[in-house]
């Protein structure tokens, strides 16, 4: 049985920025994009749209 991940894990701004750059690069392999997307979903406020 695998241990359950804590729900309070977040991604730093630096890692989130690098993940966004990887996702926008068409040459990035799918496996890397999957990891980058996972990191962005853990970013604080990732699902909130600012200015709306």
C-alpha positions, 0 to 999 in steps of 0.5 A: 500500500502506498502512503497517501500524499499530503494535500498541502503540498505546493509548487514553488514559483520557480518550479512553476515557471519552468514547468510552464516553459516546458509545456509551451515548448512543442519539442518537450516529450509527452512524459515531461509535459505530464510531470510539468502539468502535475507540478502546475496543478499543485501551484497555489492559486493555479485554478484561480483566474486573476482579474475576473 
